[in-house]
Amino acid sequence: MRNPTPGKNPFELGSYIDRFPLVFQWLYIDLNRDFFKLKGRTGVSRFWAMYIFSFIFLGIVYWICEKLATTVIVYFSLLLIGWLYVAIPCVSIGVRRLHDMGKPGFLSVFPQFGTFFMTICVAFQEIPALPITLAVGAMSVIPLIFMSLPGEKKANKYGNPCNDSMDVLKEFN
């Protein structure tokens, strides 16, 4: 097999990152390299790209669990592994998103509590009482609304303003 990009490993997905659309480059970096990166700033479009991917991914995991899982333990284990795969990068990108607005990043944990709570409810097929559901929903949605607001245009204590359309390949160097 002829290597289409000389100097790069043809069997490594990361060697073809420069051919992906920008959104997929962000997702690749956030899921595979920057999932523990809590410093710096992130823009709104990169934040929502990660959250929309996580919603779609968890929906697919729920569907797979419904079709393949035979016991509650297998069902819950698959859901937990799927949730952990996206929860850690979502928290880190949420922290960077809040840093873009000049706020501390602890609020980014709350949407994941709500997602985990709903994962447990789905796994055990229990619908919680309405006040609990509303409280968990508010705890999840309110930080997402704050993270959707525009960031500061000037440098703050967390770094320089981010540019979502910047060349992502600079992060690989």
N, CA, C and O of each residue as an XYZ file, in Angstrom:
692
protein
N       0.840     -1.186      0.000
C       0.000      0.000      0.000
C       0.878      1.240      0.000
O       1.821      1.345      0.784
N       0.564      2.168     -0.875
C       1.322      3.403     -0.978
C       0.814      4.385      0.070
O      -0.394      4.567      0.214
N       1.725      5.017      0.801
C       1.377      5.987      1.829
C       0.939      7.286      1.154
O       1.738      7.911      0.458
N      -0.330      7.709      1.348
C      -0.817      8.918      0.672
C      -0.204     10.203      1.223
O      -0.188     11.223      0.533
N       0.297     10.168      2.450
C       0.930     11.350      3.029
C       2.317     10.957      3.509
O       2.457     10.445      4.620
N       3.340     11.181      2.706
C       4.695     10.786      3.097
C       5.106     11.427      4.411
O       4.806     12.592      4.673
N       5.793     10.651      5.229
C       6.253     11.148      6.522
C       5.254     10.942      7.638
O       5.551     11.254      8.791
N       4.075     10.425      7.328
C       3.044     10.199      8.341
C       2.675      8.727      8.353
O       2.770      8.040      7.337
N       2.254      8.255      9.510
C       1.833      6.871      9.651
C       0.460      6.696      9.011
O      -0.496      7.331      9.458
N       0.321      5.856      7.975
C      -0.973      5.724      7.297
C      -2.026      4.998      8.134
O      -3.207      5.013      7.786
N      -1.616      4.367      9.225
C      -2.564      3.614     10.038
C      -3.000      4.376     11.287
O      -3.721      3.825     12.119
N      -2.587      5.606     11.432
C      -2.917      6.405     12.593
C      -3.886      7.505     12.181
O      -3.605      8.276     11.263
N      -5.027      7.576     12.862
C      -6.039      8.572     12.521
C      -5.498      9.984     12.687
O      -5.831     10.869     11.899
N      -4.675     10.204     13.695
C      -4.120     11.529     13.944
C      -3.245     12.039     12.817
O      -3.046     13.248     12.689
N      -2.713     11.135     11.993
C      -1.865     11.595     10.898
C      -2.689     12.207      9.768
O      -2.128     12.852      8.882
N      -3.991     12.021      9.781
C      -4.863     12.586      8.758
C      -5.746     13.711      9.298
O      -6.720     14.102      8.655
N      -5.407     14.226     10.468
C      -6.244     15.244     11.103
C      -6.372     16.489     10.228
O      -7.400     17.165     10.274
N      -5.360     16.802      9.443
C      -5.414     17.999      8.620
C      -6.418     17.891      7.470
O      -6.724     18.899      6.833
N      -6.936     16.692      7.192
C      -7.917     16.510      6.127
C      -9.357     16.556      6.640
O     -10.294     16.579      5.842
N      -9.539     16.570      7.942
C     -10.880     16.599      8.530
C     -11.458     18.004      8.459
O     -10.702     18.975      8.430
N     -12.793     18.136      8.431
C     -13.393     19.458      8.621
C     -13.046     19.979     10.027
O     -12.743     19.198     10.929
N     -13.096     21.276     10.195
C     -12.646     21.913     11.433
C     -13.365     21.371     12.667
O     -12.733     21.168     13.703
N     -14.664     21.136     12.577
C     -15.419     20.636     13.725
C     -14.906     19.265     14.154
O     -14.782     18.999     15.349
N     -14.611     18.401     13.203
C     -14.093     17.074     13.538
C     -12.675     17.151     14.075
O     -12.278     16.307     14.878
N     -11.905     18.139     13.653
C     -10.577     18.350     14.230
C     -10.709     18.724     15.700
O      -9.971     18.213     16.543
N     -11.662     19.628     16.015
C     -11.895     20.006     17.412
C     -12.267     18.791     18.245
O     -11.717     18.574     19.325
N     -13.213     17.993     17.733
C     -13.662     16.820     18.479
C     -12.521     15.831     18.691
O     -12.380     15.273     19.779
N     -11.716     15.613     17.675
C     -10.587     14.693     17.805
C      -9.626     15.173     18.882
O      -9.184     14.393     19.725
N      -9.311     16.455     18.847
C      -8.381     17.008     19.830
C      -8.974     16.957     21.226
O      -8.296     16.552     22.170
N     -10.244     17.366     21.373
C     -10.856     17.412     22.703
C     -11.091     16.030     23.296
O     -10.995     15.868     24.513
N     -11.395     15.036     22.480
C     -11.650     13.685     22.982
C     -10.381     12.865     23.173
O     -10.360     11.955     24.002
N      -9.323     13.167     22.425
C      -8.138     12.321     22.462
C      -6.899     12.971     23.063
O      -6.016     12.264     23.548
N      -6.811     14.291     23.045
C      -5.605     14.928     23.541
C      -5.849     15.886     24.683
O      -5.074     15.914     25.639
N      -6.906     16.669     24.608
C      -7.124     17.741     25.580
C      -8.230     17.426     26.588
O      -8.854     18.344     27.121
N      -8.481     16.147     26.856
C      -9.604     15.833     27.732
C      -9.328     16.165     29.189
O     -10.266     16.196     29.985
N      -8.073     16.416     29.576
C      -7.766     16.867     30.934
C      -7.230     18.294     30.955
O      -6.782     18.759     32.003
N      -7.264     18.994     29.837
C      -6.735     20.354     29.758
C      -7.735     21.326     30.383
O      -8.827     21.537     29.853
N      -7.347     21.914     31.517
C      -8.243     22.826     32.221
C      -7.781     24.275     32.133
O      -8.441     25.166     32.668
N      -6.674     24.518     31.478
C      -6.164     25.880     31.346
C      -6.479     26.405     29.963
O      -6.579     25.644     29.001
N      -6.632     27.700     29.877
C      -6.900     28.321     28.589
C      -8.376     28.646     28.419
O      -9.158     28.587     29.368
N      -8.736     28.987     27.200
C     -10.090     29.424     26.891
C     -10.592     28.702     25.652
O      -9.806     28.282     24.803
N     -11.920     28.562     25.557
C     -12.563     27.908     24.422
C     -13.776     28.732     24.005
O     -14.482     29.287     24.847
N     -14.009     28.806     22.715
C     -15.136     29.563     22.187
C     -16.438     28.791     22.232
O     -16.463     27.596     22.523
N     -17.520     29.498     21.939
C     -18.866     28.942     22.021
C     -19.069     27.816     21.004
O     -19.643     26.781     21.341
N     -18.609     28.004     19.771
C     -18.879     26.982     18.758
C     -18.134     25.682     19.053
O     -18.670     24.602     18.808
N     -16.924     25.763     19.568
C     -16.196     24.541     19.934
C     -16.864     23.855     21.113
O     -16.939     22.627     21.157
N     -17.350     24.637     22.067
C     -18.069     24.095     23.214
C     -19.321     23.344     22.769
O     -19.559     22.219     23.209
N     -20.127     23.966     21.892
C     -21.370     23.324     21.457
C     -21.106     22.136     20.539
O     -21.897     21.193     20.511
N     -20.015     22.165     19.796
C     -19.676     20.997     18.977
C     -19.455     19.779     19.877
O     -19.906     18.678     19.561
N     -18.761     19.982     20.995
C     -18.517     18.869     21.924
C     -19.814     18.414     22.586
O     -20.049     17.211     22.703
N     -20.651     19.336     23.016
C     -21.882     18.946     23.698
C     -22.877     18.278     22.748
O     -23.548     17.324     23.142
N     -22.984     18.748     21.532
C     -23.882     18.100     20.570
C     -23.372     16.704     20.248
O     -24.158     15.762     20.149
N     -22.049     16.563     20.082
C     -21.491     15.229     19.870
C     -21.797     14.320     21.057
O     -22.156     13.158     20.864
N     -21.663     14.829     22.279
C     -21.905     13.981     23.454
C     -23.370     13.562     23.546
O     -23.657     12.431     23.939
N     -24.308     14.451     23.191
C     -25.722     14.074     23.205
C     -25.998     12.978     22.179
O     -26.702     12.014     22.479
N     -25.453     13.117     20.977
C     -25.640     12.111     19.939
C     -24.983     10.797     20.344
O     -25.573      9.729     20.187
N     -23.760     10.879     20.864
C     -23.035      9.680     21.281
C     -23.784      8.930     22.373
O     -23.919      7.709     22.306
N     -24.277      9.655     23.385
C     -25.016      8.990     24.464
C     -26.331      8.403     23.954
O     -26.761      7.355     24.437
N     -26.971      9.054     22.995
C     -28.174      8.483     22.399
C     -27.885      7.172     21.695
O     -28.663      6.223     21.797
N     -26.776      7.113     20.984
C     -26.384      5.868     20.323
C     -26.047      4.795     21.345
O     -26.405      3.631     21.165
N     -25.356      5.181     22.426
C     -25.027      4.213     23.482
C     -26.304      3.679     24.125
O     -26.407      2.476     24.367
N     -27.289      4.552     24.409
C     -28.567      4.092     24.963
C     -29.237      3.099     24.017
O     -29.743      2.067     24.458
N     -29.241      3.403     22.725
C     -29.867      2.519     21.751
C     -29.160      1.164     21.708
O     -29.814      0.122     21.681
N     -27.830      1.179     21.704
C     -27.068     -0.071     21.704
C     -27.363     -0.877     22.964
O     -27.527     -2.095     22.900
N     -27.431     -0.208     24.095
C     -27.739     -0.903     25.350
C     -29.118     -1.542     25.307
O     -29.299     -2.660     25.790
N     -30.081     -0.850     24.741
C     -31.429     -1.412     24.634
C     -31.444     -2.667     23.767
O     -32.169     -3.619     24.057
N     -30.643     -2.666     22.704
C     -30.640     -3.791     21.766
C     -29.788     -4.969     22.235
O     -30.149     -6.122     22.000
N     -28.647     -4.690     22.905
C     -27.682     -5.741     23.180
C     -27.606     -6.201     24.636
O     -27.282     -7.360     24.897
N     -27.893     -5.328     25.568
C     -27.694     -5.678     26.973
C     -28.754     -6.678     27.431
O     -29.944     -6.515     27.159
N     -28.296     -7.708     28.127
C     -29.211     -8.752     28.592
C     -29.510     -8.637     30.076
O     -30.557     -9.096     30.532
N     -28.607     -8.031     30.836
C     -28.826     -7.860     32.277
C     -28.668     -6.396     32.641
O     -28.132     -5.602     31.868
N     -29.137     -6.056     33.814
C     -29.035     -4.676     34.292
C     -27.576     -4.293     34.499
O     -27.198     -3.149     34.249
N     -26.758     -5.225     34.948
C     -25.343     -4.930     35.190
C     -24.634     -4.583     33.876
O     -23.881     -3.611     33.816
N     -24.868     -5.365     32.839
C     -24.254     -5.087     31.533
C     -24.785     -3.763     30.991
O     -24.024     -2.946     30.472
N     -26.075     -3.559     31.112
C     -26.717     -2.338     30.634
C     -26.111     -1.118     31.323
O     -25.694     -0.168     30.660
N     -26.063     -1.147     32.640
C     -25.531     -0.020     33.401
C     -24.039      0.164     33.143
O     -23.571      1.299     33.058
N     -23.290     -0.911     33.018
C     -21.851     -0.804     32.758
C     -21.580     -0.135     31.415
O     -20.715      0.736     31.319
N     -22.311     -0.535     30.380
C     -22.137      0.093     29.068
C     -22.514      1.576     29.100
O     -21.827      2.410     28.512
N     -23.602      1.893     29.787
C     -24.001      3.302     29.909
C     -22.960      4.110     30.671
O     -22.646      5.238     30.292
N     -22.431      3.540     31.734
C     -21.438      4.242     32.545
C     -20.159      4.485     31.753
O     -19.591      5.576     31.815
N     -19.704      3.488     31.016
C     -18.498      3.646     30.204
C     -18.722      4.697     29.113
O     -17.852      5.533     28.869
N     -19.874      4.657     28.464
C     -20.189      5.655     27.448
C     -20.275      7.051     28.029
O     -19.797      8.014     27.430
N     -20.890      7.157     29.204
C     -20.999      8.471     29.856
C     -19.626      8.993     30.247
O     -19.340     10.172     30.038
N     -18.773      8.150     30.806
C     -17.435      8.590     31.208
C     -16.599      9.024     30.003
O     -15.783      9.939     30.111
N     -16.800      8.372     28.861
C     -16.045      8.737     27.661
C     -16.298     10.185     27.260
O     -15.381     10.863     26.794
N     -17.518     10.669     27.431
C     -17.809     12.054     27.042
C     -17.870     13.007     28.225
O     -17.753     14.217     28.029
N     -18.046     12.515     29.436
C     -18.189     13.407     30.590
C     -16.900     14.151     30.897
O     -16.924     15.355     31.152
N     -15.785     13.452     30.875
C     -14.517     14.096     31.221
C     -14.154     15.183     30.205
O     -13.813     16.290     30.620
N     -14.211     14.922     28.896
C     -13.941     16.016     27.949
C     -14.966     17.151     28.032
O     -14.611     18.312     27.825
N     -16.232     16.834     28.330
C     -17.247     17.884     28.447
C     -16.968     18.792     29.647
O     -17.157     20.005     29.565
N     -16.524     18.212     30.745
C     -16.179     19.033     31.908
C     -14.983     19.916     31.587
O     -14.987     21.102     31.916
N     -13.963     19.358     30.951
C     -12.769     20.167     30.662
C     -13.076     21.282     29.662
O     -12.577     22.397     29.814
N     -13.882     21.000     28.651
C     -14.212     22.059     27.693
C     -15.153     23.082     28.336
O     -15.115     24.262     27.986
N     -15.993     22.639     29.272
C     -16.837     23.573     30.010
C     -16.022     24.496     30.891
O     -16.327     25.683     31.000
N     -14.984     23.957     31.524
C     -14.093     24.788     32.335
C     -13.423     25.843     31.469
O     -13.367     27.013     31.846
N     -12.912     25.437     30.309
C     -12.272     26.399     29.409
C     -13.269     27.409     28.860
O     -12.914     28.560     28.606
N     -14.518     26.984     28.676
C     -15.556     27.911     28.192
C     -15.861     28.961     29.250
O     -15.997     30.143     28.932
N     -15.970     28.538     30.507
C     -16.204     29.501     31.584
C     -15.001     30.422     31.767
O     -15.165     31.595     32.101
N     -13.795     29.899     31.551
C     -12.604     30.754     31.612
C     -12.656     31.828     30.534
O     -12.157     32.933     30.746
N     -13.247     31.528     29.389
C     -13.378     32.510     28.324
C     -14.255     33.678     28.754
O     -14.105     34.794     28.257
N     -15.163     33.415     29.673
C     -16.038     34.476     30.174
C     -15.481     35.109     31.441
O     -16.114     35.993     32.019
N     -14.292     34.665     31.886
C     -13.671     35.227     33.080
C     -14.206     34.654     34.376
O     -14.003     35.243     35.438
N     -14.880     33.524     34.315
C     -15.481     32.899     35.496
C     -14.689     31.646     35.869
O     -14.028     31.049     35.019
N     -14.758     31.246     37.149
C     -14.125     29.973     37.533
C     -14.892     28.802     36.928
O     -16.081     28.921     36.633
N     -14.225     27.694     36.746
C     -14.791     26.599     35.980
C     -15.600     25.570     36.736
O     -15.987     24.565     36.140
N     -15.881     25.763     38.028
C     -16.568     24.712     38.788
C     -17.996     24.459     38.315
O     -18.524     23.372     38.548
N     -18.633     25.416     37.665
C     -20.013     25.225     37.198
C     -20.134     24.179     36.098
O     -21.227     23.673     35.843
N     -19.027     23.851     35.445
C     -19.092     22.902     34.327
C     -19.347     21.471     34.784
O     -19.631     20.603     33.958
N     -19.250     21.214     36.076
C     -19.485     19.867     36.596
C     -20.985     19.579     36.707
O     -21.393     18.424     36.584
N     -21.800     20.588     36.933
C     -23.224     20.377     37.194
C     -23.992     19.723     36.048
O     -24.820     18.852     36.316
N     -23.761     20.099     34.769
C     -24.487     19.377     33.704
C     -24.173     17.881     33.679
O     -25.023     17.078     33.296
N     -22.976     17.507     34.079
C     -22.620     16.087     34.086
C     -23.297     15.340     35.230
O     -23.584     14.150     35.101
N     -23.557     16.016     36.343
C     -24.350     15.394     37.410
C     -25.744     15.051     36.896
O     -26.263     13.966     37.156
N     -26.343     15.985     36.166
C     -27.665     15.734     35.601
C     -27.652     14.604     34.593
O     -28.566     13.780     34.573
N     -26.627     14.555     33.753
C     -26.516     13.471     32.777
C     -26.331     12.135     33.479
O     -26.927     11.137     33.073
N     -25.517     12.100     34.523
C     -25.298     10.864     35.274
C     -26.584     10.412     35.966
O     -26.905      9.224     35.983
N     -27.315     11.368     36.534
C     -28.582     11.053     37.196
C     -29.574     10.440     36.215
O     -30.239      9.451     36.526
N     -29.670     11.035     35.025
C     -30.586     10.495     34.021
C     -30.103      9.146     33.493
O     -30.920      8.293     33.146
N     -28.781      8.943     33.428
C     -28.237      7.647     33.017
C     -28.654      6.563     33.994
O     -29.041      5.468     33.586
N     -28.577      6.864     35.288
C     -29.000      5.894     36.306
C     -30.501      5.631     36.208
O     -30.941      4.487     36.324
N     -31.282      6.684     35.994
C     -32.736      6.502     35.868
C     -33.088      5.634     34.661
O     -33.976      4.786     34.740
N     -32.393      5.848     33.551
C     -32.644      5.042     32.359
C     -32.214      3.597     32.595
O     -32.914      2.665     32.199
N     -31.060      3.412     33.241
C     -30.551      2.056     33.461
C     -31.497      1.236     34.335
O     -31.717      0.053     34.072
N     -32.050      1.849     35.357
C     -32.934      1.125     36.266
C     -34.409      1.305     35.919
O     -35.281      0.805     36.630
N     -34.689      2.019     34.828
C     -36.039      2.238     34.321
C     -36.971      2.782     35.396
O     -38.104      2.328     35.549
N     -36.467      3.762     36.134
C     -37.236      4.435     37.177
C     -37.393      5.901     36.788
O     -36.427      6.550     36.387
N     -38.586      6.406     36.904
C     -38.831      7.821     36.663
C     -38.919      8.495     38.021
O     -39.794      8.161     38.819
N     -38.016      9.451     38.301
C     -38.051     10.111     39.606
C     -39.245     11.060     39.717
O     -39.913     11.362     38.728
N     -39.491     11.511     40.914
C     -40.585     12.449     41.160
C     -40.328     13.746     40.395
O     -39.182     14.095     40.112
N     -41.409     14.453     40.064
C     -41.311     15.665     39.264
C     -40.413     16.730     39.895
O     -39.610     17.324     39.176
N     -40.506     17.004     41.202
C     -39.604     18.028     41.767
C     -38.122     17.662     41.630
O     -37.284     18.534     41.402
N     -37.807     16.387     41.769
C     -36.413     15.960     41.626
C     -35.970     16.128     40.180
O     -34.864     16.600     39.915
N     -36.825     15.745     39.254
C     -36.501     15.887     37.834
C     -36.304     17.353     37.464
O     -35.366     17.684     36.738
N     -37.172     18.232     37.952
C     -37.040     19.660     37.667
C     -35.769     20.239     38.284
O     -35.100     21.062     37.659
N     -35.432     19.821     39.491
C     -34.216     20.322     40.147
C     -32.969     19.877     39.389
O     -32.054     20.669     39.163
N     -32.940     18.612     39.001
C     -31.785     18.106     38.255
C     -31.715     18.767     36.882
O     -30.628     19.102     36.413
N     -32.855     18.956     36.240
C     -32.870     19.634     34.945
C     -32.376     21.062     35.040
O     -31.596     21.504     34.196
N     -32.817     21.795     36.059
C     -32.349     23.178     36.251
C     -30.850     23.197     36.548
O     -30.125     24.062     36.058
N     -30.392     22.238     37.352
C     -28.975     22.161     37.693
C     -28.136     21.883     36.441
O     -26.969     22.270     36.379
N     -28.715     21.228     35.463
C     -27.992     20.909     34.230
C     -28.098     22.017     33.186
O     -27.119     22.318     32.503
N     -29.255     22.615     33.057
C     -29.505     23.563     31.967
C     -28.971     24.960     32.271
O     -28.447     25.620     31.373
N     -29.089     25.423     33.502
C     -28.658     26.788     33.829
C     -27.165     27.002     33.547
O     -26.819     28.016     32.942
N     -26.257     26.090     33.958
C     -24.850     26.305     33.567
C     -24.629     26.278     32.059
O     -23.764     26.992     31.551
N     -25.403     25.458     31.329
C     -25.266     25.434     29.867
C     -25.659     26.776     29.255
O     -25.063     27.215     28.271
N     -26.660     27.423     29.841
C     -27.067     28.748     29.356
C     -25.949     29.756     29.601
O     -25.634     30.565     28.729
N     -25.345     29.703     30.803
C     -24.232     30.607     31.090
C     -23.057     30.357     30.145
O     -22.407     31.306     29.706
N     -22.783     29.105     29.831
C     -21.664     28.783     28.953
C     -21.942     29.162     27.507
O     -21.017     29.193     26.694
N     -23.187     29.450     27.167
C     -23.535     29.853     25.806
C     -23.390     31.348     25.582
O     -23.482     31.817     24.447
N     -23.167     32.088     26.635
C     -23.004     33.539     26.498
C     -21.653     33.854     25.862
O     -20.723     33.054     25.961
N     -21.535     35.014     25.210
C     -20.254     35.352     24.588
C     -19.162     35.581     25.633
O     -19.429     36.004     26.758
N     -17.936     35.291     25.232
C     -16.791     35.459     26.117
C     -16.261     36.878     26.086
O     -16.749     37.731     25.344
N     -15.248     37.110     26.910
C     -14.619     38.425     26.957
C     -13.764     38.634     25.716
O     -13.091     37.714     25.251
N     -13.795     39.832     25.193
C     -13.043     40.146     23.970
C     -11.577     40.457     24.264
O     -10.747     40.463     23.356
N     -11.263     40.712     25.526
C      -9.884     41.053     25.881
C      -9.276     39.923     26.702
O      -9.973     39.017     27.160
N      -7.977     40.000     26.874
C      -7.288     38.982     27.669
C      -7.744     39.071     29.123
O      -7.970     40.163     29.644
N      -7.878     37.919     29.771
C      -8.200     37.893     31.192
C      -7.166     37.031     31.901
O      -6.154     36.661     31.306
N      -7.410     36.710     33.162
C      -6.402     35.961     33.919
C      -6.242     34.519     33.435
O      -5.312     33.829     33.853
N      -7.137     34.056     32.559
C      -7.060     32.694     32.033
C      -6.379     32.620     30.672
O      -6.135     31.523     30.169
N      -6.069     33.759     30.068
C      -5.363     33.743     28.788
C      -5.924     34.747     27.805
O      -6.787     35.559     28.139
N      -5.419     34.675     26.590
C      -5.857     35.557     25.509
C      -7.183     35.073     24.940
O      -7.538     33.904     25.094
N      -7.918     35.970     24.282
C      -9.187     35.546     23.678
C      -8.967     34.423     22.666
O      -7.942     34.374     21.987
N      -9.939     33.533     22.580
C      -9.831     32.414     21.648
C     -10.489     32.790     20.332
O     -11.359     33.658     20.270
N     -10.047     32.111     19.286
C     -10.616     32.294     17.959
C     -10.990     30.915     17.458
O     -10.107     30.110     17.162
N     -12.271     30.622     17.355
C     -12.716     29.291     16.967
C     -12.306     28.923     15.553
O     -12.202     27.738     15.234
N     -12.075     29.896     14.710
C     -11.734     29.567     13.337
C     -10.230     29.478     13.121
O      -9.773     29.352     11.984
N      -9.451     29.543     14.209
C      -7.998     29.481     14.045
C      -7.562     28.116     13.546
O      -8.313     27.144     13.636
N      -6.383     28.045     13.035
C      -5.866     26.792     12.499
C      -5.591     25.835     13.647
O      -4.719     26.087     14.478
N      -6.332     24.744     13.693
C      -6.217     23.778     14.779
C      -4.881     23.044     14.718
O      -4.392     22.560     15.739
N      -4.299     22.961     13.551
C      -3.051     22.216     13.414
C      -1.906     22.854     14.197
O      -0.903     22.191     14.462
N      -2.034     24.113     14.568
C      -1.008     24.747     15.401
C      -0.918     24.066     16.754
O       0.136     24.088     17.391
N      -2.021     23.456     17.205
C      -2.025     22.786     18.492
C      -1.204     21.506     18.467
O      -0.812     21.009     19.523
N      -0.937     20.967     17.296
C      -0.163     19.738     17.198
C       1.332     19.992     17.252
O       2.107     19.062     17.476
N       1.747     21.221     17.051
C       3.181     21.541     17.044
C       3.670     21.902     18.412
O       4.852     22.199     18.587
